[in-house]
Amino acid sequence: MDKPILLIESTEDGLQVNPEAKAILENLETTVVVIGIVGDYRSGKSFLLNCLAGRQENGFELGDSVVAHTKGIWIWCQPHPFLKNTTIIFMDSEGLQDPDKNDYNYDMNIITLCFLLSSTLIYNTTGRIDGGLIDKLSFVSEVTKHIQVRSGKHEAVDDEDISLQFPYLLVVIRDFFLKLSKDKQEITPTEYFYLCLKTDERRPKSFNQPRRIISQYFPPKKCSCFVLPIPTPKHNWLSTLHLAPKQAIAPEFIEKCSELKSFLTSISKSKTVGCLQNINGHLFLGLVECYLEAIEGGEMPCIESALKLTAMRENQRILDLCMKGYETRIQLLPFPLSQDELSAAHKNIVNELTLTYKDRIIFDDLFVLREKLQDQLSSAYNTAVALNESSSAGKCRQILTDLYKPIKENIKEYMKQGGYAAHRDQLDEIKRKYMNIPKKGVKSESALHEFIQQLEEERNTIIAADLEFSVLAAKEEAFQREIEQIELREKMLQAEIERSKRREQELQELNESIQRTFEEEMNEKLRQQEERFDAILAEKDESFRCLEETSHSEISDLTRRIDEFEKNKKCIIL
């Protein structure tokens, strides 16, 4: 950006995003580091940001009176001095405690937005590091009353959660000329600043409370203090510093500004919100819009809700980019294509877009977004199919029209005996040439069929003229023409019939395979049953044989005994 631009403006309808700034941020794909500044009006915030940005010309606008000059919130995007693919957004805000405005809620809205949007927040003031500075910083406790970390309406405020969401705080004291020391030892401005934050139980609550809050939300790892000397010893330039020549600016002020710039770029990290890291321009814009919607709706800005809504909008943006990319790629295809070529191109485009955008999805299941994408791609693919068919039909019609043009121009030559046969031969030649032309697409056969049908009336006229000389031949040709039409229709249906046959054949082969498997299993079971049955019969035969032998033995023994008995009986009788 060559110069700053208004980001948030105050209108009759409330705070709104400036359309020009919105357009710039929407196209900013690099990670952003947001350095914001707040402070009282006419305290030199804009001049300090211009110094940090490295130039006064075409920088943030400055005033030279007691009237606050900056209105709303302004931004100035510049490449980071040493981080690649990173942009620093310097953010200037409207001064606080403007007597002409005297609107506490408006001031708090501006401060709250700066706290929520900044990676590093500069509090700019003049004077000394003392109790007065601490009192000025007590607005921190008021900011916590205007921020909601989690989306539960009745959830208690978690100080640790709020502290994690706050930016790094850099307190800059302007026009400072005192020495900082403790026990006669020189100390840093930050060390002196935290000495001033020490509580004293002997002092009233109004003294200790702001010190506890500042120390709690901004421990030393999240806060520093920096002092700057008076920029020029010539008081007549103080009200118009931006117009002062370079030699009028004190060298120690320029040196300190350089130190401050180096320190600022070293501590300022890329903008993060919760677990959303490395926020880029359009994500930053999404947060701005979410926070403004809450404020203008009379609600507290909620970090969790803004994060979820921004993620949802970003995912939808990614989805829209995928669809736009798909439509652009589809339009570049060399229509007409065969159905297989179109299907392959569709799959390649979808796979490339998925690989390109899947890593940019935020807090969402890739498969959920892919499902949404495929729903939209299904409709877009149907449109591509229709476009391909239309392109094919148009190309085929043009080819046939061009081929038939010589015949059309000399149609009267066929109004004679044998004219129909000559016309038919010419049509056959046109069909042959037509079929040899490649890349006609999916409507090749149907376009030919439609073209032949459109010639029906013309062909009937030729037949009528030819009938005067050869009625029988004309009838035969008419019959042949009907056969040709039937053959064309049959040819169009043949592909579907062949596919059906292939499906039936596959089904038959599957059934035969199942039948063979079933028969083999049944034969195996029958064989096993026969073997078991034969074994049982053999066992029974052996049992019967043994029984038979036993019976024969017993019978023989009984017979012998009977014979002996009879012999003994005869002896007794004698």
C-alpha positions as CSV (number, residue, x, y, z in Angstrom):
1,M,0.0,0.0,0.0
2,D,1.4,3.4,-1.0
3,K,-0.5,5.1,1.8
4,P,-2.8,4.3,4.8
5,I,-6.5,3.6,4.2
6,L,-9.5,3.8,6.5
7,L,-10.5,0.4,7.8
8,I,-13.3,1.1,10.2
9,E,-15.3,4.3,9.8
10,S,-17.9,5.8,12.0
11,T,-21.2,6.5,10.1
12,E,-24.7,7.4,11.0
13,D,-25.4,3.7,10.9
14,G,-22.5,2.9,13.3
15,L,-19.1,1.4,12.8
16,Q,-18.6,-0.1,9.4
17,V,-15.8,-1.6,7.3
18,N,-14.6,0.6,4.5
19,P,-15.2,-1.2,1.1
20,E,-11.8,-0.1,-0.2
21,A,-9.9,-1.6,2.7
22,K,-12.1,-4.7,2.5
23,A,-11.1,-5.3,-1.1
24,I,-7.4,-5.0,-0.2
25,L,-7.6,-7.4,2.8
26,E,-9.6,-9.9,0.8
27,N,-6.7,-10.3,-1.6
28,L,-4.0,-10.3,1.1
29,E,-2.9,-14.0,1.3
30,T,0.3,-13.4,3.4
31,T,0.5,-13.8,7.1
32,V,-0.1,-10.5,9.0
33,V,1.6,-8.9,12.0
34,V,-0.8,-6.2,13.4
35,I,0.8,-3.3,15.3
36,G,-1.9,-1.1,16.7
37,I,-1.7,2.1,18.7
38,V,-4.1,3.7,21.2
39,G,-3.8,6.8,23.4
40,D,-5.3,10.2,24.1
41,Y,-6.2,12.5,21.2
42,R,-3.4,14.8,20.0
43,S,-0.7,12.7,21.7
44,G,1.2,12.1,18.5
45,K,0.1,8.5,17.7
46,S,0.0,9.0,13.9
47,F,3.4,10.7,13.9
48,L,4.9,7.8,15.9
49,L,3.5,5.2,13.5
50,N,4.8,7.1,10.5
51,C,8.3,7.0,12.1
52,L,8.0,3.3,12.7
53,A,6.7,2.8,9.1
54,G,9.8,4.7,7.8
55,R,8.3,7.8,6.2
56,Q,6.2,10.8,6.9
57,E,5.1,11.6,3.3
58,N,1.8,10.0,2.4
59,G,1.6,8.4,5.8
60,F,-1.1,8.6,8.5
61,E,-2.6,12.1,8.4
62,L,-1.5,14.5,11.2
63,G,-3.2,17.5,12.7
64,D,-1.7,20.7,14.0
65,S,-4.5,21.9,16.3
66,V,-6.2,20.7,19.5
67,V,-8.9,19.0,17.4
68,A,-8.5,15.2,17.1
69,H,-7.6,14.5,13.4
70,T,-7.8,10.7,13.1
71,K,-11.3,9.3,12.9
72,G,-12.1,5.6,13.2
73,I,-9.3,3.1,12.6
74,W,-6.8,3.3,9.8
75,I,-4.4,0.7,8.5
76,W,-1.2,0.8,6.5
77,C,0.1,-2.5,5.0
78,Q,3.9,-2.9,4.4
79,P,6.1,-5.9,3.7
80,H,7.8,-7.3,6.8
81,P,11.5,-6.2,6.8
82,F,12.9,-9.8,7.2
83,L,10.1,-12.3,7.4
84,K,9.1,-13.8,4.0
85,N,5.4,-13.9,3.0
86,T,4.5,-11.6,6.0
87,T,2.9,-8.2,6.0
88,I,3.0,-5.7,8.8
89,I,-0.3,-3.9,9.3
90,F,0.2,-0.6,11.2
91,M,-3.1,0.3,12.7
92,D,-3.8,3.9,13.8
93,S,-6.9,4.6,16.0
94,E,-9.0,7.5,16.9
95,G,-7.7,9.4,20.0
96,L,-9.4,8.9,23.3
97,Q,-11.0,11.5,25.6
98,D,-11.8,13.9,22.8
99,P,-13.9,16.7,24.4
100,D,-15.8,17.3,21.1
101,K,-17.0,13.7,21.1
102,N,-17.3,12.9,24.8
103,D,-18.7,9.4,24.1
104,Y,-17.4,6.8,26.6
105,N,-19.0,3.8,24.8
106,Y,-17.5,4.9,21.4
107,D,-14.0,5.1,23.0
108,M,-14.4,1.7,24.6
109,N,-15.5,0.2,21.3
110,I,-12.4,1.6,19.5
111,I,-10.1,0.4,22.3
112,T,-11.7,-3.1,22.4
113,L,-11.3,-3.5,18.7
114,C,-7.6,-2.5,18.9
115,F,-7.1,-5.0,21.7
116,L,-8.8,-7.8,19.8
117,L,-7.2,-7.1,16.4
118,S,-3.6,-6.3,17.4
119,S,-0.6,-8.6,17.7
120,T,1.2,-5.9,19.5
121,L,-0.6,-2.9,20.9
122,I,1.2,0.4,21.6
123,Y,-0.1,2.7,24.3
124,N,1.2,6.1,23.4
125,T,1.3,8.8,26.0
126,T,3.4,11.8,27.2
127,G,4.9,12.7,30.5
128,R,6.4,10.4,33.2
129,I,6.3,6.9,34.5
130,D,4.3,7.4,37.6
131,G,0.9,6.9,39.2
132,G,-0.7,9.1,36.6
133,L,0.4,6.7,33.9
134,I,-1.0,3.7,35.9
135,D,-4.3,5.5,36.2
136,K,-4.5,6.0,32.5
137,L,-3.8,2.3,31.9
138,S,-6.6,1.3,34.2
139,F,-8.9,1.2,31.1
140,V,-7.5,-2.3,30.7
141,S,-10.0,-3.5,33.4
142,E,-12.8,-1.8,31.5
143,V,-11.8,-3.6,28.3
144,T,-12.3,-7.0,30.0
145,K,-15.9,-6.0,30.6
146,H,-16.4,-5.5,26.9
147,I,-14.9,-8.9,25.7
148,Q,-16.3,-12.4,25.9
149,V,-13.8,-15.2,25.4
150,R,-16.2,-18.1,25.2
151,S,-19.6,-18.3,23.6
152,G,-21.6,-19.3,26.7
153,K,-23.7,-16.3,27.7
154,H,-23.7,-17.1,31.4
155,E,-20.1,-18.3,31.6
156,A,-17.9,-16.6,34.1
157,V,-15.0,-14.6,32.8
158,D,-11.7,-16.4,33.0
159,D,-8.9,-14.0,33.6
160,E,-6.3,-16.4,32.3
161,D,-8.3,-16.9,29.1
162,I,-8.5,-13.1,28.6
163,S,-4.8,-12.7,29.2
164,L,-4.0,-15.2,26.6
165,Q,-6.1,-13.4,24.0
166,F,-4.6,-10.0,24.8
167,P,-1.8,-8.6,22.5
168,Y,1.7,-7.7,23.6
169,L,1.5,-4.3,25.3
170,L,4.2,-1.7,24.5
171,V,3.9,1.5,26.6
172,V,5.7,4.3,24.9
173,I,6.3,7.5,26.9
174,R,6.9,10.5,24.7
175,D,8.8,13.7,25.5
176,F,10.6,11.9,28.4
177,F,13.7,13.6,29.8
178,L,14.2,12.2,33.3
179,K,16.7,9.6,34.5
180,L,15.4,6.3,35.7
181,S,17.2,4.8,38.8
182,K,16.6,2.9,41.9
183,D,19.0,2.9,44.9
184,K,21.3,5.1,42.7
185,Q,21.4,2.3,40.1
186,E,20.2,3.0,36.6
187,I,17.3,0.8,35.5
188,T,15.4,0.2,32.3
189,P,12.0,1.9,31.6
190,T,10.3,-1.5,31.8
191,E,11.9,-2.2,35.2
192,Y,10.8,1.2,36.5
193,F,7.3,0.6,35.0
194,Y,6.8,-2.6,37.0
195,L,8.2,-0.9,40.1
196,C,5.3,1.5,39.7
197,L,2.9,-1.4,39.5
198,K,3.7,-2.7,43.0
199,T,0.8,-2.8,45.3
200,D,0.8,-1.3,48.8
201,E,-1.6,-2.8,51.3
202,R,-1.6,0.4,53.2
203,R,-3.0,2.2,50.2
204,P,-6.7,2.2,49.3
205,K,-8.3,-0.3,46.8
206,S,-8.4,2.4,44.1
207,F,-4.6,2.5,44.2
208,N,-4.0,-1.3,44.3
209,Q,-6.8,-2.6,42.0
210,P,-5.5,-1.1,38.6
211,R,-2.0,-2.3,39.5
212,R,-3.1,-5.8,40.1
213,I,-5.2,-5.9,36.9
214,I,-2.4,-4.6,34.7
215,S,0.2,-7.0,36.3
216,Q,-2.2,-9.9,35.9
217,Y,-3.1,-9.3,32.2
218,F,0.3,-8.0,31.2
219,P,3.1,-9.8,33.0
220,P,6.7,-8.9,32.0
221,K,6.7,-11.5,29.2
222,K,3.8,-9.6,27.6
223,C,4.6,-6.0,28.3
224,S,7.5,-3.5,27.9
225,C,8.0,0.2,28.4
226,F,9.9,2.5,26.0
227,V,10.7,6.1,26.4
228,L,11.4,8.7,23.7
229,P,12.9,12.1,24.1
230,I,11.4,15.4,22.8
231,P,11.6,15.1,19.0
232,T,13.0,18.6,18.5
233,P,14.4,21.3,20.6
234,K,12.7,23.9,18.5
235,H,9.3,24.4,20.0
236,N,7.9,26.1,16.9
237,W,8.1,22.8,15.1
238,L,6.3,20.7,17.7
239,S,2.8,21.4,16.4
240,T,3.9,20.5,12.8
241,L,6.5,17.8,13.2
242,H,5.5,16.2,9.9
243,L,6.5,19.4,8.1
244,A,9.8,19.9,10.0
245,P,13.0,19.4,7.9
246,K,15.1,16.4,8.9
247,Q,17.8,18.6,10.4
248,A,15.2,20.0,12.8
249,I,14.6,16.6,14.4
250,A,16.8,15.7,17.3
251,P,19.4,13.0,16.5
252,E,18.7,11.2,19.8
253,F,15.0,11.1,18.9
254,I,15.8,9.5,15.5
255,E,18.1,7.0,17.1
256,K,15.5,6.1,19.7
257,C,12.9,5.6,17.1
258,S,15.2,3.3,15.2
259,E,15.8,1.3,18.4
260,L,12.0,1.2,19.0
261,K,11.4,0.0,15.4
262,S,13.9,-2.8,15.8
263,F,12.6,-3.8,19.2
264,L,9.0,-3.7,17.8
265,T,9.7,-6.0,14.8
266,S,11.6,-8.4,17.0
267,I,8.7,-8.9,19.6
268,S,5.8,-8.6,17.3
269,K,4.5,-12.0,16.2
270,S,2.0,-13.0,13.5
271,K,-1.6,-12.5,14.4
272,T,-3.2,-15.5,16.2
273,V,-6.6,-16.1,17.8
274,G,-6.8,-19.1,20.0
275,C,-5.5,-22.1,18.1
276,L,-5.8,-20.3,14.7
277,Q,-2.2,-19.5,13.8
278,N,-0.6,-17.3,11.1
279,I,-3.8,-15.3,10.2
280,N,-3.7,-13.8,6.7
281,G,-5.4,-10.7,5.3
282,H,-8.8,-12.1,4.5
283,L,-9.0,-14.0,7.9
284,F,-8.1,-10.8,9.6
285,L,-10.9,-9.1,7.7
286,G,-13.3,-11.9,8.8
287,L,-12.4,-11.2,12.5
288,V,-13.0,-7.4,12.0
289,E,-16.4,-8.1,10.5
290,C,-17.4,-10.5,13.2
291,Y,-16.4,-8.2,16.0
292,L,-18.2,-5.2,14.4
293,E,-21.4,-7.3,13.9
294,A,-21.4,-8.1,17.6
295,I,-20.8,-4.5,18.6
296,E,-23.4,-3.0,16.3
297,G,-25.8,-5.7,17.4
298,G,-25.5,-4.5,21.0
299,E,-23.5,-7.6,22.1
300,M,-20.0,-8.1,23.5
301,P,-17.5,-9.3,20.9
302,C,-16.9,-13.0,21.5
303,I,-13.5,-14.4,20.5
304,E,-14.7,-18.0,20.3
305,S,-17.8,-17.1,18.2
306,A,-15.7,-14.8,15.9
307,L,-13.2,-17.6,15.5
308,K,-15.9,-20.2,14.6
309,L,-17.7,-17.8,12.2
310,T,-14.5,-16.7,10.6
311,A,-13.5,-20.3,10.1
312,M,-16.9,-21.1,8.6
313,R,-16.7,-18.2,6.2
314,E,-13.1,-19.1,5.3
315,N,-14.1,-22.7,4.6
316,Q,-17.0,-21.5,2.4
317,R,-14.5,-19.2,0.6
318,I,-12.2,-22.1,0.0
319,L,-15.3,-24.0,-1.3
320,D,-16.2,-21.1,-3.6
321,L,-12.6,-20.9,-4.8
322,C,-12.6,-24.7,-5.6
323,M,-15.8,-24.3,-7.6
324,K,-14.5,-21.2,-9.4
325,G,-11.3,-23.0,-10.2
326,Y,-13.3,-26.0,-11.4
327,E,-15.5,-23.9,-13.7
328,T,-12.5,-22.0,-15.1
329,R,-10.7,-25.3,-15.8
330,I,-13.7,-26.8,-17.4
331,Q,-14.2,-23.9,-19.7
332,L,-10.6,-24.3,-20.9
333,L,-11.2,-27.9,-22.1
334,P,-11.2,-28.4,-25.9
335,F,-14.9,-29.2,-26.3
336,P,-16.3,-31.4,-27.7
337,L,-14.9,-34.4,-25.9
338,S,-15.8,-38.0,-25.6
339,Q,-17.6,-39.1,-22.5
340,D,-14.5,-40.9,-21.2
341,E,-12.3,-37.8,-21.9
342,L,-14.7,-35.5,-20.1
343,S,-14.9,-37.9,-17.1
344,A,-11.1,-38.2,-16.9
345,A,-10.7,-34.4,-17.1
346,H,-13.3,-34.0,-14.3
347,K,-11.5,-36.4,-12.0
348,N,-8.1,-34.8,-12.6
349,I,-9.5,-31.3,-11.9
350,V,-11.2,-32.4,-8.7
351,N,-8.1,-34.2,-7.5
352,E,-5.8,-31.2,-8.2
353,L,-8.2,-28.8,-6.5
354,T,-8.6,-31.1,-3.4
355,L,-4.8,-31.3,-3.0
356,T,-4.5,-27.5,-3.5
357,Y,-7.0,-26.4,-0.9
358,K,-7.3,-29.3,1.7
359,D,-4.5,-27.8,3.8
360,R,-6.2,-24.5,4.1
361,I,-9.4,-25.9,5.8
362,I,-9.9,-24.5,9.3
363,F,-11.5,-26.4,12.1
364,D,-13.4,-28.7,9.8
365,D,-13.3,-32.3,8.7
366,L,-11.8,-32.6,5.3
367,F,-14.4,-35.3,4.4
368,V,-17.3,-32.9,5.4
369,L,-16.0,-30.2,3.1
370,R,-15.3,-32.7,0.4
371,E,-18.8,-34.0,0.7
372,K,-20.1,-30.4,0.3
373,L,-17.7,-29.9,-2.6
374,Q,-18.8,-33.1,-4.4
375,D,-22.5,-32.1,-4.0
376,Q,-21.7,-28.8,-5.9
377,L,-19.4,-30.5,-8.3
378,S,-22.1,-33.0,-9.2
379,S,-24.3,-30.2,-10.4
380,A,-21.3,-28.5,-12.1
381,Y,-20.4,-31.7,-13.8
382,N,-23.9,-32.1,-15.1
383,T,-23.6,-28.6,-16.6
384,A,-20.3,-29.6,-18.1
385,V,-21.9,-32.7,-19.6
386,A,-24.7,-30.5,-21.1
387,L,-22.1,-28.0,-22.4
388,N,-20.1,-30.9,-24.0
389,E,-23.2,-32.3,-25.6
390,S,-24.2,-28.9,-26.9
391,S,-20.7,-28.3,-28.3
392,S,-20.7,-31.7,-29.9
393,A,-24.2,-31.2,-31.4
394,G,-23.2,-27.8,-32.7
395,K,-20.0,-29.0,-34.3
396,C,-21.7,-32.0,-35.9
397,R,-24.5,-29.9,-37.3
398,Q,-21.9,-27.5,-38.8
399,I,-19.9,-30.3,-40.3
400,L,-23.0,-31.9,-41.9
401,T,-24.2,-28.5,-43.1
402,D,-20.9,-27.8,-44.8
403,L,-20.8,-31.3,-46.4
404,Y,-24.3,-31.0,-47.7
405,K,-24.0,-27.4,-48.9
406,P,-23.0,-28.3,-52.6
407,I,-26.0,-30.6,-52.8
408,K,-28.3,-28.0,-51.3
409,E,-27.1,-25.4,-53.9
410,N,-27.8,-27.8,-56.8
411,I,-30.9,-29.6,-55.5
412,K,-32.8,-29.0,-58.7
413,E,-30.4,-31.4,-60.5
414,Y,-32.0,-34.3,-58.6
415,M,-35.6,-33.5,-59.7
416,K,-35.5,-36.1,-62.5
417,Q,-35.5,-39.8,-63.2
418,G,-32.8,-41.5,-61.1
419,G,-32.5,-38.3,-59.1
420,Y,-33.3,-40.0,-55.9
421,A,-30.6,-42.6,-56.4
422,A,-28.1,-39.9,-57.2
423,H,-29.2,-38.0,-54.1
424,R,-28.9,-41.1,-52.0
425,D,-25.4,-41.8,-53.3
426,Q,-24.4,-38.3,-52.4
427,L,-25.8,-38.7,-48.9
428,D,-23.9,-42.0,-48.5
429,E,-20.7,-40.2,-49.5
430,I,-21.5,-37.4,-47.0
431,K,-22.0,-40.0,-44.3
432,R,-18.7,-41.7,-45.1
433,K,-16.8,-38.4,-45.0
434,Y,-18.7,-37.4,-41.8
435,M,-17.8,-40.7,-40.0
436,N,-14.1,-40.2,-40.9
437,I,-13.9,-36.8,-39.3
438,P,-12.5,-37.2,-35.7
439,K,-13.3,-35.3,-32.5
440,K,-17.0,-34.9,-33.1
441,G,-17.9,-35.8,-29.5
442,V,-20.8,-37.6,-27.9
443,K,-23.6,-36.4,-30.2
444,S,-22.0,-37.7,-33.4
445,E,-24.6,-40.4,-34.2
446,S,-27.6,-38.6,-32.9
447,A,-26.7,-35.5,-34.8
448,L,-26.4,-37.5,-38.0
449,H,-29.8,-39.1,-37.3
450,E,-31.4,-35.7,-36.7
451,F,-29.8,-34.4,-39.9
452,I,-31.2,-37.2,-42.0
453,Q,-34.6,-36.7,-40.4
454,Q,-34.5,-33.0,-41.3
455,L,-33.9,-33.9,-44.9
456,E,-37.1,-36.0,-44.9
457,E,-39.2,-33.4,-46.7
458,E,-36.6,-32.7,-49.3
459,R,-36.0,-36.3,-49.9
460,N,-39.8,-36.9,-50.3
461,T,-39.8,-34.1,-52.9
462,I,-37.1,-35.8,-54.8
463,I,-38.9,-39.1,-54.6
464,A,-42.1,-37.6,-55.9
465,A,-40.3,-36.2,-58.9
466,D,-38.6,-39.5,-59.4
467,L,-41.8,-41.5,-59.1
468,E,-43.1,-40.2,-62.5
469,F,-40.4,-42.2,-64.2
470,S,-39.8,-45.1,-61.8
471,V,-42.6,-45.8,-59.3
472,L,-41.4,-49.3,-58.4
473,A,-37.8,-48.2,-57.9
474,A,-38.9,-45.3,-55.8
475,K,-41.0,-47.6,-53.6
476,E,-38.0,-49.9,-53.1
477,E,-35.8,-46.9,-52.3
478,A,-38.4,-45.6,-49.8
479,F,-38.3,-49.0,-48.1
480,Q,-34.6,-49.0,-48.1
481,R,-34.7,-45.5,-46.6
482,E,-36.9,-46.8,-43.8
483,I,-34.5,-49.7,-43.2
484,E,-31.6,-47.2,-43.0
485,Q,-33.5,-45.2,-40.4
486,I,-34.2,-48.3,-38.4
487,E,-30.6,-49.3,-38.7
488,L,-29.5,-45.9,-37.4
489,R,-31.9,-46.2,-34.5
490,E,-30.7,-49.8,-33.9
491,K,-27.2,-48.7,-33.9
492,M,-27.9,-46.0,-31.3
493,L,-29.5,-48.7,-29.1
494,Q,-26.8,-51.3,-29.8
495,A,-24.4,-49.8,-27.3
496,E,-27.0,-50.1,-24.6
497,I,-27.9,-53.6,-25.6
498,E,-24.2,-54.6,-25.6
499,R,-23.8,-53.2,-22.1
500,S,-26.9,-55.1,-21.0
501,K,-25.5,-58.3,-22.5
502,R,-22.2,-57.7,-20.7
503,R,-24.0,-57.3,-17.4
504,E,-26.1,-60.4,-18.1
505,Q,-23.0,-62.4,-19.0
506,E,-21.2,-61.2,-15.9
507,L,-24.2,-62.2,-13.8
508,Q,-24.5,-65.6,-15.6
509,E,-20.7,-66.2,-15.0
510,L,-21.2,-65.3,-11.4
511,N,-24.2,-67.7,-11.1
512,E,-22.3,-70.5,-12.9
513,S,-19.3,-69.9,-10.6
514,I,-21.6,-70.1,-7.5
515,Q,-23.4,-73.2,-9.0
516,R,-20.0,-74.9,-9.6
517,T,-18.9,-74.1,-6.1
518,F,-22.2,-75.3,-4.7
519,E,-22.1,-78.6,-6.7
520,E,-18.5,-79.2,-5.7
521,E,-19.3,-78.7,-2.0
522,M,-22.4,-81.0,-2.3
523,N,-20.4,-83.7,-4.1
524,E,-17.8,-83.5,-1.4
525,K,-20.4,-83.7,1.3
526,L,-22.1,-86.7,-0.5
527,R,-18.7,-88.4,-0.9
528,Q,-18.0,-87.9,2.8
529,Q,-21.5,-89.2,3.7
530,E,-21.0,-92.3,1.5
531,E,-17.7,-93.0,3.1
532,R,-19.2,-92.7,6.6
533,F,-22.2,-94.9,5.5
534,D,-19.8,-97.5,4.0
535,A,-17.8,-97.5,7.3
536,I,-21.0,-98.0,9.3
537,L,-22.2,-100.9,7.0
538,A,-18.8,-102.5,7.2
539,E,-18.9,-102.2,11.0
540,K,-22.4,-103.7,11.1
541,D,-21.4,-106.6,8.7
542,E,-18.6,-107.4,11.0
543,S,-21.0,-107.4,13.9
544,F,-23.4,-109.7,12.1
545,R,-20.6,-112.0,11.1
546,C,-19.4,-112.3,14.6
547,L,-23.0,-112.8,15.8
548,E,-23.5,-115.4,13.1
549,E,-20.4,-117.3,14.1
550,T,-21.4,-117.2,17.7
551,S,-24.9,-118.4,16.8
552,H,-23.5,-121.3,14.7
553,S,-21.3,-122.3,17.6
554,E,-24.1,-122.2,20.1
555,I,-26.4,-124.1,17.7
556,S,-23.7,-126.7,17.1
557,D,-23.2,-127.1,20.8
558,L,-26.9,-127.4,21.5
559,T,-27.3,-130.0,18.7
560,R,-24.4,-132.0,20.1
561,R,-25.9,-131.8,23.6
562,I,-29.3,-132.9,22.2
563,D,-27.7,-135.8,20.5
564,E,-26.0,-136.8,23.6
565,F,-29.2,-136.5,25.6
566,E,-31.0,-138.7,23.1
567,K,-28.3,-141.4,23.3
568,N,-28.4,-141.3,27.1
569,K,-32.1,-141.6,27.1
570,K,-32.0,-144.7,24.9
571,C,-29.5,-146.3,27.2
572,I,-31.7,-145.7,30.3
573,I,-34.7,-147.3,28.6
574,L,-32.7,-150.4,27.7
